[in-house]
Amino acid sequence: MSVLLLNPPSGEMVYSSLLPVSAVYPPLGLGYLAGTLERNGIEVDILDANTYRYSISETVERILKTDAEVIGITATSTTIPVVYALAHKIKRIDSDRKVIVGGVHVSFMPDRTLRECKEIDFIVRNEGEYTLLELVNCLKNGKNEFQNIAGITYREENETIRSNPNRPFIENPDELPFPARNLLPISKYHPDIFWTKRGKKGNFTTLITTRGCPYNCVYCSAGAYSRHKVRMRSPENVVEEIRDAIDKYNITDIYFIDDIFTINPKRTITICNEILDQKLDINWACYARANLVTKEQLEKMKKAGCHLLNFGVESGNQDVLNRINKALTLDQIRKAIKLAKKMDFKVYASFMIGLPGDNKSTIEQTIKFSKELNPDYVEFFLTTPFPGTKLWEDYVQEGVIDADFNDWGKLSIMHQSVVKRVGNLSSRDLERLMKIAYVSFYLRLGFIMHSLRNIFENPREANKYLTGFASYFLYLTE
């Protein structure tokens, strides 16, 4: 039995396809699934339709040209309409192929997913490596004894939807094979335009060293998805994958996409020591949390090749931060970003417009705080309630979003609010305030002079800034 794993094409793009602001990341989850199937003798391939920007029709055409009997598709809330369309077209042409869907969205809404799309045969919930392996082997053997496979939702013969008990989390991530990068178009992946490269020609990839998040931010599903439990790979295993990526795929740049790479400062330092001891020449970046960075840690990260830190700030109002369970203070954020900038890291900071408790005044405080922090790059997002988050539950209960909301494709448009209002602010008010935030930050004289200095010191930076400004201009003039 052969399996094709699919990263589906995205819905509406945020920016013009002519301006590559957004990063293109490898579908690491599919890589892990494929690696596990390969290790157990299952014939598997990956089709990254999103990276190739295939249309739905082109994707289906390529799927049907393969001999794959099982099509496994990863789905987010933003891509679920595309997944439905793909499943419908695949089944209409070849009903014998089994369609399996996994990912965060369907893990939180398995029954609803099967009701909305009858062409999907199985949902794989939460971590899928061993669940998918067991399901594929069951299909391969033709026994159809699905009732004992933990972590799946499916239809029984009488069309009743059944969800088997959850599969326990993988306690030791070191036991998993590395993602099957051999099945991915490595040269097609790239970070966003603000990534600072050394000029060394090589490839880019993402890498994850932990699974899970212990925090409970109301807008994020990561904590609920992992049940607030963090499982860490050993530093030795992490660095072995880095070496594998360098040796086999000419990787020179890595983005660690852990929810919080700096979750354990001592472990972070150990990983950095391993990189230095093995003389691994890589340029990397990671997500950091303001209360989980130390001077000693950052010094070691800098020596080991880290150049950019991504901080989720969210708001410039302490009451709003408290309300969203961010578990951070404005002062902690100030100190962390000041330290990072002093140590010559590039700093990326993200903020959210329209959080619970927000009003015009608090949003203005957020905009002012972004300028006070003065990171190298910022991004403002309209707060979006995704299934699986407390924000989704609260907003449905409060009527801010309809309980039967299913316009999932709209969630992919980061500059269009899906909520009716936040406090006394309408969705149009929120969209207008986000545009003001971008103008206020990026069109400051100080930021423009900073950009010109960077271009003067490194002329290759010019294209980066021109592309970025052009992209934002297109957005602001919509």
C-alpha positions as CSV (number, residue, x, y, z in Angstrom):
1,M,0.0,0.0,0.0
2,S,1.3,3.4,-0.9
3,V,0.6,6.7,0.8
4,L,0.7,10.3,-0.5
5,L,0.9,13.0,2.1
6,L,-0.4,16.4,0.9
7,N,0.2,20.0,2.0
8,P,-2.8,21.6,0.3
9,P,-2.7,24.9,-1.6
10,S,-3.6,27.9,0.6
11,G,-6.7,29.9,0.2
12,E,-6.5,33.6,-0.6
13,M,-3.0,35.0,-0.3
14,V,-2.4,38.0,2.0
15,Y,0.2,39.6,-0.2
16,S,0.6,39.8,-4.0
17,S,2.4,36.7,-5.3
18,L,4.8,39.1,-7.0
19,L,6.1,40.3,-3.7
20,P,7.5,37.4,-1.6
21,V,7.2,38.9,1.9
22,S,5.9,35.8,3.5
23,A,8.1,32.9,4.4
24,V,7.6,29.5,2.7
25,Y,8.2,26.8,5.3
26,P,8.5,23.1,4.8
27,P,5.5,21.1,6.1
28,L,7.5,19.6,9.0
29,G,4.5,17.7,10.4
30,L,4.2,15.7,7.1
31,G,7.9,15.2,7.2
32,Y,7.6,13.5,10.6
33,L,4.6,11.3,9.4
34,A,6.5,10.3,6.3
35,G,9.7,9.5,8.2
36,T,7.7,7.2,10.5
37,L,6.0,5.4,7.7
38,E,9.3,5.0,5.8
39,R,11.0,3.5,8.8
40,N,8.2,1.0,9.0
41,G,8.4,-0.1,5.4
42,I,5.4,1.9,4.0
43,E,5.8,3.4,0.6
44,V,5.2,7.1,1.0
45,D,5.6,10.4,-0.8
46,I,4.9,14.1,-0.1
47,L,3.2,16.6,-2.4
48,D,3.8,20.1,-1.2
49,A,1.1,21.8,-3.4
50,N,1.2,25.0,-1.3
51,T,4.8,25.6,-2.0
52,Y,4.3,25.0,-5.7
53,R,1.2,27.2,-5.6
54,Y,-0.9,24.6,-7.4
55,S,-4.5,25.3,-7.9
56,I,-7.1,22.8,-6.6
57,S,-7.5,21.3,-10.0
58,E,-3.7,21.0,-10.6
59,T,-3.3,19.4,-7.1
60,V,-6.0,16.8,-7.9
61,E,-4.5,16.1,-11.3
62,R,-1.1,15.3,-9.7
63,I,-2.7,13.2,-6.9
64,L,-4.5,11.0,-9.4
65,K,-1.4,10.5,-11.5
66,T,0.1,8.6,-8.5
67,D,-0.6,5.1,-7.4
68,A,-1.3,6.2,-3.8
69,E,-4.2,4.3,-2.3
70,V,-4.2,6.5,0.8
71,I,-4.2,10.3,0.6
72,G,-3.3,12.0,3.9
73,I,-4.0,15.8,4.0
74,T,-2.9,18.2,6.7
75,A,-5.5,20.9,7.5
76,T,-5.7,24.2,9.4
77,S,-8.8,26.2,9.9
78,T,-7.7,28.5,7.0
79,T,-7.2,25.6,4.6
80,I,-10.1,23.4,5.5
81,P,-12.4,24.7,2.6
82,V,-9.6,23.7,0.2
83,V,-9.3,20.3,1.9
84,Y,-13.1,19.8,1.4
85,A,-12.9,20.7,-2.2
86,L,-9.9,18.3,-2.8
87,A,-11.6,15.4,-1.0
88,H,-14.8,15.9,-3.1
89,K,-12.9,16.0,-6.4
90,I,-10.7,13.0,-5.5
91,K,-13.6,10.8,-4.5
92,R,-15.8,11.8,-7.4
93,I,-13.0,10.5,-9.8
94,D,-11.7,7.6,-7.8
95,S,-13.9,6.6,-4.8
96,D,-11.6,3.7,-3.8
97,R,-8.8,6.0,-2.5
98,K,-9.0,6.6,1.2
99,V,-8.9,10.3,2.3
100,I,-7.4,10.9,5.8
101,V,-7.2,14.4,7.3
102,G,-5.2,15.5,10.3
103,G,-4.1,18.8,11.9
104,V,-5.1,21.2,14.6
105,H,-8.5,22.2,13.1
106,V,-9.9,18.7,12.7
107,S,-8.4,17.6,16.0
108,F,-10.7,20.1,17.8
109,M,-13.7,19.6,15.4
110,P,-13.5,15.9,14.2
111,D,-17.3,15.2,14.2
112,R,-18.2,18.5,12.6
113,T,-15.5,17.9,9.9
114,L,-17.0,14.6,8.9
115,R,-20.5,16.0,8.9
116,E,-19.4,18.9,6.7
117,C,-17.5,16.7,4.2
118,K,-18.7,13.2,3.6
119,E,-15.8,12.4,1.3
120,I,-13.3,12.4,4.2
121,D,-12.9,8.8,5.5
122,F,-10.9,9.3,8.6
123,I,-9.7,12.0,11.0
124,V,-6.4,11.6,12.7
125,R,-6.4,13.6,15.9
126,N,-3.5,15.3,17.6
127,E,0.0,13.7,17.2
128,G,-0.4,11.5,14.1
129,E,2.8,9.5,13.7
130,Y,1.8,6.3,15.3
131,T,-1.9,6.8,14.7
132,L,-1.4,7.1,11.0
133,L,1.0,4.1,10.9
134,E,-1.5,1.9,12.7
135,L,-4.4,3.1,10.5
136,V,-2.4,2.5,7.2
137,N,-1.4,-1.0,8.4
138,C,-5.1,-1.7,9.2
139,L,-6.2,-0.6,5.7
140,K,-3.3,-2.6,4.2
141,N,-4.4,-5.8,5.9
142,G,-8.0,-5.2,4.8
143,K,-9.4,-6.0,8.2
144,N,-11.2,-2.8,8.7
145,E,-11.0,-3.2,12.5
146,F,-10.8,0.5,13.3
147,Q,-12.4,0.4,16.7
148,N,-9.1,-0.3,18.5
149,I,-7.0,2.4,16.8
150,A,-6.6,5.2,19.4
151,G,-6.8,8.8,18.1
152,I,-9.1,8.4,15.1
153,T,-12.6,9.6,14.2
154,Y,-14.5,7.8,11.4
155,R,-17.9,6.6,10.2
156,E,-19.1,3.2,11.0
157,E,-21.0,1.1,8.4
158,N,-24.3,2.6,9.6
159,E,-22.9,6.1,9.0
160,T,-22.6,6.8,12.8
161,I,-19.6,9.0,13.5
162,R,-17.3,7.4,16.1
163,S,-14.4,8.9,17.9
164,N,-12.0,6.4,19.5
165,P,-10.2,7.4,22.8
166,N,-7.2,9.8,22.5
167,R,-3.8,8.3,21.9
168,P,-1.3,9.1,24.6
169,F,1.3,11.7,23.7
170,I,4.7,10.5,22.6
171,E,6.7,11.0,25.8
172,N,10.1,10.7,24.3
173,P,10.3,12.6,21.0
174,D,13.9,11.3,20.5
175,E,12.4,8.0,19.4
176,L,10.9,9.5,16.2
177,P,12.9,9.6,13.0
178,F,14.0,12.9,11.6
179,P,11.5,14.5,9.2
180,A,11.8,13.0,5.7
181,R,13.3,16.0,4.0
182,N,14.3,13.8,1.2
183,L,10.7,13.9,0.0
184,L,10.5,17.7,0.1
185,P,11.6,20.4,-2.4
186,I,14.2,21.8,0.0
187,S,15.4,24.5,-2.4
188,K,11.9,26.0,-2.6
189,Y,11.8,27.0,1.0
190,H,12.8,30.4,2.3
191,P,12.3,32.7,5.3
192,D,10.6,36.1,5.0
193,I,12.4,39.0,3.4
194,F,13.6,40.4,6.8
195,W,15.7,37.3,7.5
196,T,19.4,38.4,7.6
197,K,21.5,36.1,5.5
198,R,25.2,35.9,5.6
199,G,25.5,35.7,1.8
200,K,26.5,32.1,1.9
201,K,24.6,30.1,-0.6
202,G,22.7,27.3,0.9
203,N,19.2,26.0,1.8
204,F,16.7,26.9,4.5
205,T,14.6,24.7,6.8
206,T,12.6,24.7,10.0
207,L,13.3,22.5,12.9
208,I,11.4,21.7,16.1
209,T,13.1,20.7,19.4
210,T,10.0,20.5,21.7
211,R,6.4,19.6,21.5
212,G,3.8,21.4,23.5
213,C,3.3,24.7,25.4
214,P,2.6,25.1,29.1
215,Y,0.9,28.5,28.8
216,N,-2.8,29.2,28.4
217,C,-3.1,32.3,26.2
218,V,-6.7,32.7,25.3
219,Y,-6.1,33.3,21.6
220,C,-3.8,30.3,21.0
221,S,-4.6,26.6,20.7
222,A,-1.1,25.3,21.4
223,G,-1.6,24.8,25.1
224,A,-5.0,23.0,24.7
225,Y,-3.6,20.9,21.8
226,S,-0.8,19.7,23.9
227,R,-2.8,19.7,27.2
228,H,-0.2,22.2,28.5
229,K,2.5,19.5,28.6
230,V,6.0,20.1,27.1
231,R,8.1,17.2,25.8
232,M,11.7,18.0,25.0
233,R,14.1,16.3,22.6
234,S,17.6,15.8,24.0
235,P,20.2,18.4,23.0
236,E,22.2,15.6,21.4
237,N,19.3,14.5,19.3
238,V,18.6,18.1,18.2
239,V,22.2,18.7,17.1
240,E,22.3,15.4,15.3
241,E,19.4,16.5,13.2
242,I,21.2,19.9,12.5
243,R,24.2,18.0,11.3
244,D,22.1,15.7,9.2
245,A,20.4,18.7,7.6
246,I,23.8,20.3,6.9
247,D,25.4,17.2,5.5
248,K,22.5,15.9,3.4
249,Y,20.6,19.0,2.3
250,N,23.2,21.8,2.4
251,I,21.2,23.7,5.1
252,T,22.8,26.9,6.2
253,D,19.8,28.6,7.8
254,I,17.3,27.2,10.3
255,Y,14.2,28.6,12.0
256,F,13.5,26.8,15.3
257,I,9.7,26.8,15.3
258,D,9.1,25.5,18.8
259,D,6.3,27.5,20.5
260,I,9.0,28.7,22.9
261,F,12.5,27.7,22.0
262,T,13.9,29.3,25.2
263,I,11.5,27.4,27.4
264,N,14.4,26.0,29.4
265,P,17.4,28.3,29.4
266,K,19.8,25.6,30.7
267,R,18.8,23.3,27.9
268,T,19.1,26.0,25.3
269,I,22.7,26.7,26.5
270,T,23.5,22.9,26.2
271,I,22.2,22.9,22.6
272,C,24.3,25.9,21.8
273,N,27.4,24.3,23.4
274,E,26.8,21.2,21.2
275,I,26.6,23.3,18.1
276,L,29.8,25.1,19.0
277,D,31.7,21.9,20.1
278,Q,30.8,20.3,16.7
279,K,31.7,23.5,14.8
280,L,28.4,23.5,13.0
281,D,28.2,26.6,10.8
282,I,24.5,27.6,10.8
283,N,22.6,30.9,10.9
284,W,19.4,30.6,12.9
285,A,16.5,32.3,14.6
286,C,13.8,31.2,17.1
287,Y,10.7,32.2,19.0
288,A,11.6,33.6,22.5
289,R,9.5,34.6,25.5
290,A,10.3,37.7,27.4
291,N,10.4,36.1,30.9
292,L,12.5,33.2,29.6
293,V,15.7,34.8,28.3
294,T,18.8,35.5,30.3
295,K,22.0,37.3,29.4
296,E,24.1,34.1,29.7
297,Q,21.6,32.3,27.4
298,L,21.6,35.0,24.8
299,E,25.4,35.3,24.8
300,K,25.7,31.5,24.1
301,M,22.9,31.7,21.4
302,K,24.8,34.5,19.7
303,K,28.0,32.6,19.6
304,A,26.2,29.5,18.2
305,G,24.8,31.4,15.2
306,C,21.5,32.9,16.4
307,H,20.8,36.3,14.8
308,L,17.1,36.9,15.2
309,L,14.6,36.6,18.1
310,N,10.9,36.6,17.6
311,F,8.9,37.9,20.6
312,G,5.1,37.7,20.9
313,V,4.3,41.0,22.7
314,E,0.5,41.2,21.8
315,S,-0.5,44.4,23.7
316,G,0.9,47.5,25.2
317,N,-1.7,47.5,28.0
318,Q,-1.1,45.5,31.1
319,D,-4.8,44.9,31.8
320,V,-5.3,43.4,28.4
321,L,-2.2,41.2,28.8
322,N,-3.7,40.0,32.1
323,R,-7.0,39.3,30.5
324,I,-5.6,37.2,27.7
325,N,-3.5,35.1,30.2
326,K,-0.2,36.2,28.6
327,A,1.6,35.8,32.0
328,L,4.0,38.6,31.1
329,T,4.5,42.2,32.3
330,L,5.2,45.2,30.1
331,D,8.4,45.7,32.1
332,Q,9.6,42.1,31.4
333,I,9.0,42.7,27.7
334,R,10.9,46.0,27.8
335,K,13.9,44.4,29.6
336,A,14.1,41.4,27.3
337,I,13.9,43.3,24.0
338,K,16.4,46.0,25.3
339,L,18.8,43.2,26.3
340,A,18.4,41.5,22.9
341,K,19.0,44.7,21.0
342,K,22.0,45.6,23.2
343,M,23.5,42.2,22.3
344,D,23.0,42.9,18.5
345,F,20.2,40.5,17.8
346,K,17.7,41.4,15.2
347,V,14.3,41.7,17.0
348,Y,11.0,40.8,15.5
349,A,7.9,41.7,17.6
350,S,4.3,40.8,16.9
351,F,1.2,42.6,18.2
352,M,-2.5,41.9,18.1
353,I,-5.3,44.4,17.4
354,G,-8.7,43.6,18.9
355,L,-7.9,41.5,21.9
356,P,-10.5,41.0,24.6
357,G,-10.6,44.2,26.6
358,D,-9.3,46.3,23.8
359,N,-10.7,49.7,23.0
360,K,-9.4,52.7,21.0
361,S,-7.3,53.8,23.9
362,T,-5.6,50.4,24.6
363,I,-4.9,49.9,20.9
364,E,-3.2,53.3,20.8
365,Q,-1.2,52.2,23.8
366,T,-0.1,49.1,21.9
367,I,1.0,51.2,18.9
368,K,2.9,53.6,21.2
369,F,4.5,50.6,23.0
370,S,5.7,49.1,19.6
371,K,7.5,52.3,18.9
372,E,8.9,52.5,22.4
373,L,10.3,49.0,22.1
374,N,11.7,49.9,18.6
375,P,12.3,46.4,17.3
376,D,13.8,45.9,13.9
377,Y,10.5,44.6,12.5
378,V,7.0,44.4,13.7
379,E,3.8,42.7,12.6
380,F,0.3,43.6,13.6
381,F,-2.4,41.0,13.4
382,L,-6.2,41.3,13.8
383,T,-7.1,39.0,16.7
384,T,-8.8,35.9,15.3
385,P,-10.7,33.3,17.3
386,F,-9.6,29.9,16.1
387,P,-11.3,26.6,17.1
388,G,-9.7,25.1,20.1
389,T,-9.0,28.4,21.8
390,K,-10.7,29.8,24.8
391,L,-11.3,33.0,22.7
392,W,-13.4,30.9,20.3
393,E,-15.4,29.5,23.1
394,D,-15.9,32.9,24.8
395,Y,-16.8,34.7,21.6
396,V,-19.3,32.0,20.5
397,Q,-20.9,32.2,24.0
398,E,-21.0,36.0,23.9
399,G,-22.3,36.2,20.3
400,V,-19.2,38.0,19.0
401,I,-18.9,35.2,16.4
402,D,-21.7,32.9,15.3
403,A,-21.8,29.4,16.7
404,D,-22.3,28.0,13.2
405,F,-19.5,30.0,11.7
406,N,-17.9,28.1,8.9
407,D,-16.4,30.7,6.6
408,W,-13.0,29.2,7.3
409,G,-11.3,30.7,4.3
410,K,-11.9,34.2,5.7
411,L,-9.6,33.4,8.6
412,S,-6.6,33.4,6.2
413,I,-7.0,37.1,5.5
414,M,-5.0,38.6,8.3
415,H,-6.2,42.2,7.6
416,Q,-10.0,41.4,7.7
417,S,-11.7,40.9,11.0
418,V,-14.1,37.9,11.4
419,V,-15.7,39.2,14.6
420,K,-18.7,41.5,14.7
421,R,-17.1,43.8,17.2
422,V,-14.8,44.0,20.2
423,G,-16.1,46.2,22.9
424,N,-17.4,49.4,21.2
425,L,-15.2,48.8,18.1
426,S,-16.6,47.4,14.9
427,S,-14.7,45.1,12.6
428,R,-14.1,48.1,10.3
429,D,-12.8,50.1,13.2
430,L,-10.3,47.3,14.0
431,E,-9.2,47.1,10.4
432,R,-8.6,50.8,10.2
433,L,-6.7,50.8,13.5
434,M,-4.4,48.1,12.2
435,K,-3.5,50.2,9.1
436,I,-2.8,53.1,11.4
437,A,-0.5,50.9,13.4
438,Y,1.6,49.9,10.4
439,V,1.8,53.5,9.1
440,S,2.7,54.8,12.6
441,F,5.5,52.3,13.0
442,Y,7.1,52.0,9.6
443,L,6.8,55.5,8.4
444,R,8.5,57.1,11.4
445,L,11.5,59.2,10.5
446,G,13.6,57.1,12.9
447,F,12.7,53.8,11.2
448,I,13.3,55.2,7.7
449,M,16.8,56.5,8.8
450,H,17.5,53.1,10.4
451,S,16.6,51.4,7.1
452,L,18.7,53.8,5.0
453,R,21.7,53.2,7.3
454,N,21.3,49.4,6.9
455,I,21.1,49.8,3.1
456,F,24.2,52.0,3.0
457,E,26.1,49.5,5.1
458,N,24.9,46.6,3.1
459,P,23.5,47.4,-0.4
460,R,22.0,43.9,-0.7
461,E,19.5,45.0,2.0
462,A,17.9,47.5,-0.5
463,N,15.8,44.9,-2.2
464,K,14.5,43.6,1.2
465,Y,13.3,47.0,2.3
466,L,11.9,48.0,-1.1
467,T,10.0,44.8,-1.3
468,G,8.7,45.1,2.2
469,F,7.6,48.7,1.7
470,A,5.9,47.9,-1.6
471,S,4.0,45.1,0.0
472,Y,2.7,47.2,2.9
473,F,1.8,50.0,0.5
474,L,-0.4,47.5,-1.5
475,Y,-2.1,46.4,1.7
476,L,-2.6,50.0,3.0
477,T,-4.1,51.1,-0.3
478,E,-6.6,48.3,-0.6
